[in-house]
Amino acid sequence: MDDFVRNKLTEWNLTKFTSTFEDHKVDKESLYCLEDHHIAALIPIVGPQSKFKKRLKLLKEEQNTTDPETSEASAEVCPSTSKTNDKGKRKLDLQGESSQSPARKRPREDKQVTKIEEVILSDVKYIMRYVHQKLPNQDDKLNKFLKNNIEHLETDKREVVGVFGKTGAGKSSLINAVIGVKDLLPSGSISACTSVMIKVEANMRNSKYEAEIEFITKEEWKEELWTLFNFLGDNEDQEKDEDYQDSVEKLSVLYGEEWRNKSTENLMDKKYFREIPEFLHSKIKILTSDTAKELSAKLVKYTRSESKEEDAKEVKRLCWPLVKCVTVRVPNNRLLQHVTLVDLPGNGDRNKSRDTMWKKLVGSCSTVWIVAEINRAASEKESWEILEESCSLMGNGGECQQIHFICTKSDSLGRSGNQSAAGVRAQILKQNEQAKRKVRAEFSKLKYVKKQFSEKCFKVFTVSSKEFMRKKRLDPDDTEIPRLQEFLQDLNNSHSETLNYVSGARGILSLIQGASSRGAADIKTAVFIELEENLSLELDKVREPMKETVMAFKKCLSGGVEKSKSSSEKVLKSVLYPTKKGGAFHKILKCLVQNGGIHKTKKGKSININMKLTSCLTDSIDEEFKKTFPNEGNRGPFNGVINTFSLGTEKMMMNKECENVKLQLIFLKTEEEKMKTNLNKLIRERKKTIYSSLTTTIEETMKPCYDRAKEIRGEGTLKNMRETIEKHVDGSKNVMFAQAKDAMMKQLRDLMLEILEKQCNMMQESIELSLKTDGVSIPDVSVELELVKKYYNELTGSPDDDAILCSDSPGQAAALRP
């Protein structure tokens, strides 16, 4: 089986049959030749089988549209399957200021699919507003539940893709090329990046290019001024000191030369911030433009560390040191509909506010792109340091599932000699493969990173944004930009806004119609009793692995506590007595104690006493934590017991005796899925807090000694600060590591109790509402339910109902409109 077939099975949510297709050696060519009896042998289960048939039919139709000659040739060999009407994958067109047409032709059906889903969503939203108005104005439990659920049908889960890389690696050009907007983010080596985080999202509200600029607070800037001035003292190695140079740069771009011989109080005067009153009043600054290029020009002063103006005297003062984050919104860009790209600088920021946001964004990334120039991708230290320092925040401390190492400027290779165009292309592709092998080999050496991420999570791309736009020496597919575009589209497709809304609406309407029906009291009682018994059994299944998790965590952490106590002195000395810092270390230690044991250098290299002290504890728990809260795969937390939870409603629906409560069972199945989604979201966020609790506890224990150390002045300051910290750790080590363990265990137990409570309460309420509620005052919604069911079947490819839509059909809810 080749990658084409494997990707199609993944795209169609049929990965469970991958091994069967591999066993039967189904490749791209034979896929188009499959007949009904072949498909039945490969996928014997009726539901997935029918979905596969529909998607294969659409794939053949796409081939007819995009490459008629190929399709005619294949038609002579491969007879078509029976006619179906499925949409398959949405490959949505890039809009706005497209720098080029997408490399791979997009079939007409893709736009039709998008339009159809927009019609469906609009119709179902209208139906549910109409139903909401029909509900009686009563304050009983059922009506309140129905109205609340209708009002909260809309959900927007955004996937965050973090983009890391050193200045000049080509991050901005990469983002511009992938989203198809040429001039959105400024690029080039003349204008260097800052530590400003830039989020790129879709503007689905209007056709403007927009930017929201969020500033740090006045208090936070005053604190940062203290840090900057700390590095401006007498230092014979100032010219070589990167922290000194960074301080001068930040102060100069904001104040010009006026900062010299001024106190921090003077520099907080309002006159310096007249151009940005939003900073003084803690408000968001909004910029709007008709074009990406125009918006990009406006953003320079808020995002770039240098101006492209050659004459420094004409350069206006820049505001980027005060900026916390910039959010750029691109109009009507489907690749970004449910995806946010975040340009993330280095390893955080010395400003607490920016660093907190940086950590939050990194922890929310489902995918990370590490960007480096291809000619030194494997050997460049900065890229690998970013990955090593951030991997625990992305992995156990986050939700990252994939790491993409992106080697940029791949067109820079293969320029030697007088080769033909084909020869140059072949040489570039050969060197690209060599670069990929080197990068993979380098990743395999990172033992600490591999504790958080398996090699399956790591992929390497060799891209050329320039060649993708100009198409001189490489085909668009050779640049691998289309692969990244498809990846983003897959992320969008995994969050079908329309299907989620329609599925929820179908469940609510099933409950209403079921509650409005009369009779069947005996079967309702019998089903109620069976469901309560099933609920009790399922909750027991959830409890057992949770108990095992508690015991495993306790054992791991106990070992970590003992190791932490025995190694704390050695660990602390590695921070307090560095071998290469020289006389400048006293300034770094002053910053460390001033900022709670944490210091970030200009390049983002982190020095963190608290994390160092916690390292043995986190090492002891990493493997068990990853097993309990996996980011990879579909199994889910706690050995999959959340995702496998089932009241058995589907089996009961097959029972003819339950025909009169089928609508209630449909509603309960919908609620069951909603409960799982909500719990997985809760666990995904809570596990980040649990993992960081070890360091948080150590930080709290260490705070008193930092407070004492930062008050030390005069001769012997460095020596006295070191001794203060060492004495505190020595006197606290028998307690603080055990406290960190207890804090994590408490948070873990609290999470488990909350999961069980939410499962029980939500499903118990749903069972009672569906089978124990008198629906005398509930309106009939049979017409609305029938319409929504048809839409649901159309979206899911259900074989039970005929297709009801074509690309130019009017909304089906038109019959309900006045």
LOGUPA-544920 format. One line per field, with one value per residue (C-alpha): residue in one letter; chain; x, y, z. Coordinates in steps of 0.5 Angstrom, whole numbers. Example, Ala and Ser with C-alpha at 12.3 -4.5 7.8 and 13.67 -1.06 7.14 Angstrom:
<pts>
residuo	[A_S]
cadena	[A_A]
xx	[25_27]
yy	[-9_-2]
zz	[16_14]
</pts>
This chain:
<pts>
residuo	[M_D_D_F_V_R_N_K_L_T_E_W_N_L_T_K_F_T_S_T_F_E_D_H_K_V_D_K_E_S_L_Y_C_L_E_D_H_H_I_A_A_L_I_P_I_V_G_P_Q_S_K_F_K_K_R_L_K_L_L_K_E_E_Q_N_T_T_D_P_E_T_S_E_A_S_A_E_V_C_P_S_T_S_K_T_N_D_K_G_K_R_K_L_D_L_Q_G_E_S_S_Q_S_P_A_R_K_R_P_R_E_D_K_Q_V_T_K_I_E_E_V_I_L_S_D_V_K_Y_I_M_R_Y_V_H_Q_K_L_P_N_Q_D_D_K_L_N_K_F_L_K_N_N_I_E_H_L_E_T_D_K_R_E_V_V_G_V_F_G_K_T_G_A_G_K_S_S_L_I_N_A_V_I_G_V_K_D_L_L_P_S_G_S_I_S_A_C_T_S_V_M_I_K_V_E_A_N_M_R_N_S_K_Y_E_A_E_I_E_F_I_T_K_E_E_W_K_E_E_L_W_T_L_F_N_F_L_G_D_N_E_D_Q_E_K_D_E_D_Y_Q_D_S_V_E_K_L_S_V_L_Y_G_E_E_W_R_N_K_S_T_E_N_L_M_D_K_K_Y_F_R_E_I_P_E_F_L_H_S_K_I_K_I_L_T_S_D_T_A_K_E_L_S_A_K_L_V_K_Y_T_R_S_E_S_K_E_E_D_A_K_E_V_K_R_L_C_W_P_L_V_K_C_V_T_V_R_V_P_N_N_R_L_L_Q_H_V_T_L_V_D_L_P_G_N_G_D_R_N_K_S_R_D_T_M_W_K_K_L_V_G_S_C_S_T_V_W_I_V_A_E_I_N_R_A_A_S_E_K_E_S_W_E_I_L_E_E_S_C_S_L_M_G_N_G_G_E_C_Q_Q_I_H_F_I_C_T_K_S_D_S_L_G_R_S_G_N_Q_S_A_A_G_V_R_A_Q_I_L_K_Q_N_E_Q_A_K_R_K_V_R_A_E_F_S_K_L_K_Y_V_K_K_Q_F_S_E_K_C_F_K_V_F_T_V_S_S_K_E_F_M_R_K_K_R_L_D_P_D_D_T_E_I_P_R_L_Q_E_F_L_Q_D_L_N_N_S_H_S_E_T_L_N_Y_V_S_G_A_R_G_I_L_S_L_I_Q_G_A_S_S_R_G_A_A_D_I_K_T_A_V_F_I_E_L_E_E_N_L_S_L_E_L_D_K_V_R_E_P_M_K_E_T_V_M_A_F_K_K_C_L_S_G_G_V_E_K_S_K_S_S_S_E_K_V_L_K_S_V_L_Y_P_T_K_K_G_G_A_F_H_K_I_L_K_C_L_V_Q_N_G_G_I_H_K_T_K_K_G_K_S_I_N_I_N_M_K_L_T_S_C_L_T_D_S_I_D_E_E_F_K_K_T_F_P_N_E_G_N_R_G_P_F_N_G_V_I_N_T_F_S_L_G_T_E_K_M_M_M_N_K_E_C_E_N_V_K_L_Q_L_I_F_L_K_T_E_E_E_K_M_K_T_N_L_N_K_L_I_R_E_R_K_K_T_I_Y_S_S_L_T_T_T_I_E_E_T_M_K_P_C_Y_D_R_A_K_E_I_R_G_E_G_T_L_K_N_M_R_E_T_I_E_K_H_V_D_G_S_K_N_V_M_F_A_Q_A_K_D_A_M_M_K_Q_L_R_D_L_M_L_E_I_L_E_K_Q_C_N_M_M_Q_E_S_I_E_L_S_L_K_T_D_G_V_S_I_P_D_V_S_V_E_L_E_L_V_K_K_Y_Y_N_E_L_T_G_S_P_D_D_D_A_I_L_C_S_D_S_P_G_Q_A_A_A_L_R_P]
cadena	[A_A_A_A_A_A_A_A_A_A_A_A_A_A_A_A_A_A_A_A_A_A_A_A_A_A_A_A_A_A_A_A_A_A_A_A_A_A_A_A_A_A_A_A_A_A_A_A_A_A_A_A_A_A_A_A_A_A_A_A_A_A_A_A_A_A_A_A_A_A_A_A_A_A_A_A_A_A_A_A_A_A_A_A_A_A_A_A_A_A_A_A_A_A_A_A_A_A_A_A_A_A_A_A_A_A_A_A_A_A_A_A_A_A_A_A_A_A_A_A_A_A_A_A_A_A_A_A_A_A_A_A_A_A_A_A_A_A_A_A_A_A_A_A_A_A_A_A_A_A_A_A_A_A_A_A_A_A_A_A_A_A_A_A_A_A_A_A_A_A_A_A_A_A_A_A_A_A_A_A_A_A_A_A_A_A_A_A_A_A_A_A_A_A_A_A_A_A_A_A_A_A_A_A_A_A_A_A_A_A_A_A_A_A_A_A_A_A_A_A_A_A_A_A_A_A_A_A_A_A_A_A_A_A_A_A_A_A_A_A_A_A_A_A_A_A_A_A_A_A_A_A_A_A_A_A_A_A_A_A_A_A_A_A_A_A_A_A_A_A_A_A_A_A_A_A_A_A_A_A_A_A_A_A_A_A_A_A_A_A_A_A_A_A_A_A_A_A_A_A_A_A_A_A_A_A_A_A_A_A_A_A_A_A_A_A_A_A_A_A_A_A_A_A_A_A_A_A_A_A_A_A_A_A_A_A_A_A_A_A_A_A_A_A_A_A_A_A_A_A_A_A_A_A_A_A_A_A_A_A_A_A_A_A_A_A_A_A_A_A_A_A_A_A_A_A_A_A_A_A_A_A_A_A_A_A_A_A_A_A_A_A_A_A_A_A_A_A_A_A_A_A_A_A_A_A_A_A_A_A_A_A_A_A_A_A_A_A_A_A_A_A_A_A_A_A_A_A_A_A_A_A_A_A_A_A_A_A_A_A_A_A_A_A_A_A_A_A_A_A_A_A_A_A_A_A_A_A_A_A_A_A_A_A_A_A_A_A_A_A_A_A_A_A_A_A_A_A_A_A_A_A_A_A_A_A_A_A_A_A_A_A_A_A_A_A_A_A_A_A_A_A_A_A_A_A_A_A_A_A_A_A_A_A_A_A_A_A_A_A_A_A_A_A_A_A_A_A_A_A_A_A_A_A_A_A_A_A_A_A_A_A_A_A_A_A_A_A_A_A_A_A_A_A_A_A_A_A_A_A_A_A_A_A_A_A_A_A_A_A_A_A_A_A_A_A_A_A_A_A_A_A_A_A_A_A_A_A_A_A_A_A_A_A_A_A_A_A_A_A_A_A_A_A_A_A_A_A_A_A_A_A_A_A_A_A_A_A_A_A_A_A_A_A_A_A_A_A_A_A_A_A_A_A_A_A_A_A_A_A_A_A_A_A_A_A_A_A_A_A_A_A_A_A_A_A_A_A_A_A_A_A_A_A_A_A_A_A_A_A_A_A_A_A_A_A_A_A_A_A_A_A_A_A_A_A_A_A_A_A_A_A_A_A_A_A_A_A_A_A_A_A_A_A_A_A_A_A_A_A_A_A_A_A_A_A_A_A_A_A_A_A_A_A_A_A_A_A_A_A_A_A_A_A_A_A_A_A_A_A_A_A_A_A_A_A_A_A_A_A_A_A_A_A_A_A_A_A_A_A_A_A_A_A_A_A_A_A_A_A_A_A_A_A_A_A_A_A_A_A_A_A_A_A_A_A_A_A_A_A_A_A_A_A_A_A_A_A_A_A_A_A_A_A_A_A_A_A_A_A_A_A_A_A_A_A_A_A]
xx	[0_3_2_-4_-8_-6_-7_-14_-16_-14_-18_-24_-24_-23_-16_-18_-18_-11_-8_-13_-11_-4_-5_-8_-3_-8_-4_-7_-8_-11_-16_-19_-20_-24_-31_-37_-35_-27_-30_-34_-28_-24_-29_-35_-38_-44_-43_-36_-37_-42_-38_-32_-36_-39_-32_-29_-34_-33_-25_-27_-31_-25_-21_-25_-26_-18_-15_-20_-15_-12_-19_-21_-15_-17_-24_-22_-19_-23_-30_-34_-38_-45_-47_-47_-46_-41_-37_-31_-25_-26_-20_-22_-20_-15_-18_-16_-9_-7_0_-1_-6_-6_-1_-6_-12_-18_-24_-31_-34_-30_-33_-40_-38_-37_-43_-47_-45_-46_-53_-54_-51_-56_-62_-61_-59_-66_-70_-67_-69_-76_-76_-73_-79_-84_-82_-87_-85_-85_-80_-80_-73_-74_-76_-70_-65_-68_-67_-60_-58_-60_-57_-50_-50_-45_-38_-31_-25_-19_-13_-6_0_6_12_19_25_31_31_32_30_24_18_15_16_13_7_5_6_2_-4_-3_-2_4_5_2_8_14_20_28_34_35_29_30_24_23_20_13_8_4_-2_-5_-13_-18_-23_-30_-33_-31_-27_-22_-15_-15_-10_-11_-5_-5_0_4_1_5_7_10_14_16_19_22_26_29_31_34_38_41_45_47_52_59_62_68_65_59_61_61_55_48_44_47_46_39_38_41_37_30_31_34_28_23_26_31_37_33_33_41_42_34_31_26_21_23_22_15_13_6_10_14_7_3_3_0_-5_-8_-2_-3_-10_-9_-13_-13_-11_-14_-11_-15_-13_-16_-10_-5_1_-2_-3_4_7_3_5_12_13_9_13_20_26_29_27_28_30_37_38_37_36_29_27_21_21_18_13_15_18_11_7_5_2_-1_-7_-7_-14_-14_-21_-24_-18_-21_-15_-15_-22_-21_-13_-9_-2_3_10_13_20_25_24_20_21_24_18_13_7_9_13_6_3_8_8_0_1_6_2_-4_-1_-3_3_9_13_21_24_31_35_36_44_45_38_41_47_44_44_38_33_35_35_28_26_29_28_20_19_16_11_9_8_6_5_1_-3_2_1_6_13_14_22_21_28_27_30_31_32_38_42_43_46_53_55_51_46_39_33_31_38_38_31_34_40_35_31_36_40_33_32_39_37_31_36_41_35_32_38_39_32_34_39_35_33_30_25_24_21_16_15_16_19_12_10_17_16_21_19_24_20_22_17_20_20_13_11_15_15_22_26_21_14_10_9_17_17_12_8_2_3_3_-3_-7_-4_-8_-14_-14_-14_-20_-24_-23_-27_-33_-37_-43_-43_-42_-48_-53_-51_-53_-59_-61_-61_-65_-70_-71_-71_-77_-81_-80_-82_-88_-91_-96_-96_-91_-90_-88_-82_-80_-80_-76_-71_-70_-68_-63_-60_-59_-56_-51_-49_-47_-43_-40_-38_-35_-30_-28_-26_-22_-16_-16_-15_-9_-7_-6_-2_3_4_5_10_14_13_16_22_23_22_28_33_31_33_40_42_39_46_49_43_43_51_50_46_49_57_56_63_63_59_65_64_57_54_52_48_44_43_40_35_34_32_28_24_23_29_28_32_31_37_36_36_31_36_32_36_30_33_26_25_32_30_24_28_28_21_19_23_20_13_14_13_7_4_5_1_-4_-5_-3_-3_-2_-7_-15_-15_-15_-14_-14_-13_-19_-24_-27_-28_-30_-36_-43_-50_-51_-56_-54_-55_-62_-64_-63_-69_-76_-79_-75_-78_-83_-77_-72_-72_-70_-64_-62_-62_-58_-53_-52_-51_-46_-42_-42_-40_-34_-32_-33_-29_-23_-23_-23_-18_-13_-13_-13_-7_-3_-4_-3_4_6_4_11_15_9_10_18_17_12_17_23_20_22_29_29_26_31_37_34_35_43_47_54_61_60_53_54_57_52_46_49_49_42_39_44_42_34_35_39_34_27_29_26_20_19_20_14_10_11_9_3_0_0_-3_-9_-10_-10_-15_-19_-19_-22_-27_-30_-30_-34_-38_-40_-41_-46_-49_-50_-52_-57_-60_-61_-64_-69_-71_-72_-76_-79_-81_-88_-88_-95_-93_-88_-89_-89_-83_-84_-83_-76_-74_-75_-71_-65_-65_-64_-58_-55_-55_-53_-47_-45_-46_-51_-54_-61_-63_-63_-59_-63_-58_-55_-50_-55_-61_-65_-65_-69_-72_-75_-81_-81_-80_-86]
yy	[0_7_14_16_10_11_18_17_12_17_23_19_17_9_8_2_-2_1_-6_-10_-5_-7_-14_-14_-9_-4_2_8_5_-1_3_6_-1_-3_-6_-7_-15_-12_-7_-12_-16_-11_-7_-12_-7_-4_3_4_0_5_11_8_7_14_17_13_15_22_21_18_24_29_25_26_34_35_30_28_24_20_19_16_12_9_8_3_-1_0_0_5_3_4_12_15_22_24_30_27_32_40_43_50_55_61_68_75_77_70_70_64_59_53_48_42_43_44_40_44_39_43_49_46_42_49_52_46_46_53_52_47_50_57_52_48_55_58_51_51_59_57_51_56_61_55_52_55_60_56_55_48_43_41_47_50_45_45_53_53_47_50_57_53_49_53_51_53_49_52_48_52_51_54_56_57_59_64_70_70_62_64_64_70_67_60_63_68_62_57_61_64_72_74_81_79_78_82_78_79_80_87_88_83_79_81_77_79_74_74_70_69_67_68_74_71_77_82_83_87_85_87_87_87_89_88_91_90_94_100_96_90_95_99_92_91_97_95_89_93_98_92_90_97_98_98_92_92_86_91_90_82_82_80_82_89_90_88_93_98_96_96_103_106_104_107_113_115_117_120_114_116_119_118_114_109_114_119_114_112_120_120_124_118_114_120_116_110_112_105_103_108_106_98_98_94_98_96_97_95_96_94_90_85_90_96_92_90_97_99_93_94_99_94_88_89_91_95_99_98_106_107_113_112_119_119_112_113_111_104_101_93_93_95_90_83_80_82_78_79_77_75_76_69_65_58_55_59_58_53_54_59_60_63_66_64_67_63_60_65_72_76_80_76_78_76_69_67_68_65_59_58_59_53_49_50_48_41_42_45_47_48_52_52_54_47_48_48_45_39_42_49_49_54_50_44_48_51_44_41_47_47_39_38_44_42_34_32_40_41_38_37_31_33_36_38_40_45_46_52_55_49_52_55_48_45_51_49_47_48_43_43_45_37_36_42_39_32_35_39_33_29_34_35_28_28_34_30_24_28_32_25_22_29_28_21_23_27_22_28_30_23_22_26_25_18_18_17_25_27_29_33_38_41_47_53_59_63_57_56_63_63_56_57_51_46_44_47_40_39_45_41_48_44_38_44_47_40_39_45_43_37_40_44_38_35_40_40_46_44_37_39_43_39_33_37_40_32_30_36_35_28_29_34_30_24_28_30_23_19_12_7_8_1_1_7_5_-2_2_7_2_-2_5_7_0_1_8_5_-1_4_9_3_1_8_8_2_5_11_7_4_11_14_8_9_16_15_10_14_21_17_15_22_25_21_23_30_30_27_31_38_40_38_41_48_48_47_54_58_57_56_55_60_66_70_77_78_73_77_81_75_72_79_78_71_73_79_75_69_64_65_69_69_71_75_69_66_61_60_59_57_55_52_47_45_43_40_36_29_29_31_25_20_22_23_16_15_22_21_14_17_23_21_27_22_17_16_12_18_19_14_8_10_9_16_15_7_9_7_6_1_6_4_-4_-2_2_-5_-8_-8_-7_0_3_7_10_11_18_18_14_18_24_20_18_25_27_21_24_31_29_25_32_36_31_31_38_39_33_36_43_40_36_42_45_38_37_44_43_40_47_51_48_49_56_58_54_58_65_67_66_70_76_76_75_81_85_84_90_92_88_80_81_75_70_72_71_64_62_65_60_54_55_55_49_45_47_45_39_34_38_42_36_32_38_38_31_32_38_34_28_32_35_28_26_32_31_24_26_31_27_21_27_30_23_21_28_29_22_22_28_26_20_23_28_23_18_21_28_29_33_35_42_41_42_38_38_32_37_40_33_30_36_36_28_29_34_29_23_28_30_23_19_15_10_10_16_19_25_31_36_39_44_49_47_52_51_46_50_55_51_54_61_66]
zz	[0_-2_2_-3_0_7_7_4_9_14_11_11_18_16_19_23_16_14_16_11_5_7_7_0_-3_-5_-8_-12_-18_-16_-11_-17_-20_-14_-15_-10_-8_-7_-2_1_3_5_9_11_16_13_15_14_7_5_7_3_-3_-3_-2_-7_-12_-11_-12_-19_-20_-18_-23_-28_-27_-26_-31_-36_-40_-34_-32_-39_-39_-33_-34_-40_-34_-28_-29_-24_-18_-17_-16_-10_-7_-2_-1_1_4_3_0_0_-4_-2_-2_-1_-4_-7_-9_-13_-15_-11_-14_-14_-18_-14_-17_-18_-13_-7_-8_-8_-2_2_-1_1_8_9_6_11_17_15_15_21_25_22_24_31_32_30_35_40_39_39_46_51_56_62_67_68_68_61_58_61_59_52_51_54_50_43_45_46_40_37_38_35_37_34_33_34_30_33_29_32_28_29_25_18_17_13_18_15_8_10_13_7_2_6_7_0_2_-1_3_10_15_13_11_10_13_14_19_25_29_36_41_39_38_32_31_24_24_19_19_17_19_13_8_11_14_21_27_34_38_46_50_57_63_65_71_67_63_70_72_66_66_72_69_63_67_72_65_64_70_70_66_62_57_55_48_48_53_50_55_55_48_48_54_50_44_47_51_44_40_44_47_42_46_52_56_58_65_66_72_71_74_69_63_65_64_59_54_51_50_46_40_43_48_48_52_58_58_58_51_45_39_32_25_19_12_5_3_6_4_7_14_14_13_19_23_23_29_33_31_28_32_26_21_13_13_11_15_22_23_19_23_27_34_35_40_40_47_49_45_48_42_35_32_25_21_14_10_8_8_9_11_17_19_25_25_28_26_31_30_37_38_41_48_51_54_60_61_66_62_55_58_61_54_51_55_55_47_47_51_47_40_37_32_32_26_27_22_20_13_10_9_16_19_22_25_27_35_36_33_37_43_42_42_48_52_50_49_56_55_49_51_58_59_53_47_42_37_32_31_24_22_16_12_8_2_-1_-8_-5_-7_-14_-17_-19_-27_-33_-32_-35_-32_-31_-28_-23_-21_-20_-16_-11_-10_-8_-4_0_1_4_9_11_13_17_21_23_25_29_32_34_39_43_49_53_47_45_52_50_43_39_32_29_31_28_20_16_10_5_3_-2_-1_-7_-12_-10_-12_-18_-21_-25_-23_-18_-19_-14_-11_-10_-6_-1_1_-2_3_9_6_6_13_15_11_15_21_19_17_23_26_22_25_21_23_30_30_26_30_36_33_31_39_41_36_38_45_44_39_44_50_46_44_49_51_52_59_61_56_58_65_63_59_64_69_64_63_70_71_65_68_74_71_66_72_75_69_69_77_76_72_76_82_78_76_83_85_79_80_88_87_81_85_92_88_85_92_95_88_89_96_95_88_90_92_86_82_85_84_77_77_82_80_72_69_63_66_69_72_69_73_79_74_72_79_81_76_78_85_83_78_82_80_73_68_60_56_50_45_50_53_60_67_72_79_80_74_76_83_80_75_78_80_73_70_75_73_65_62_67_65_58_58_63_59_51_46_41_38_39_45_50_57_63_58_54_59_57_50_51_56_53_56_50_47_40_41_44_38_34_39_36_43_44_37_41_45_39_39_46_45_39_44_49_44_42_50_51_45_48_55_52_48_54_59_54_54_61_62_56_60_67_66_64_71_74_70_72_79_81_79_82_89_89_86_92_97_94_94_101_100_93_97_102_97_93_99_99_97_98_98_97_94_90_95_100_95_93_101_102_97_98_106_104_100_105_110_106_102_107_106_99_95_99_98_91_90_95_91_84_88_90_84_80_85_85_77_78_82_78_72_75_78_71_68_73_73_66_64_70_68_61_62_67_62_56_60_66_64_62_55_55_54_49_41_36_32_27_21_23_26_19_15_20_20_12_13_18_14_8_12_15_8_12_7_10_6_-1_-2_-2_-4_-10_-11_-13_-9_-4_3_5_11_6_8_15_13_13]
</pts>
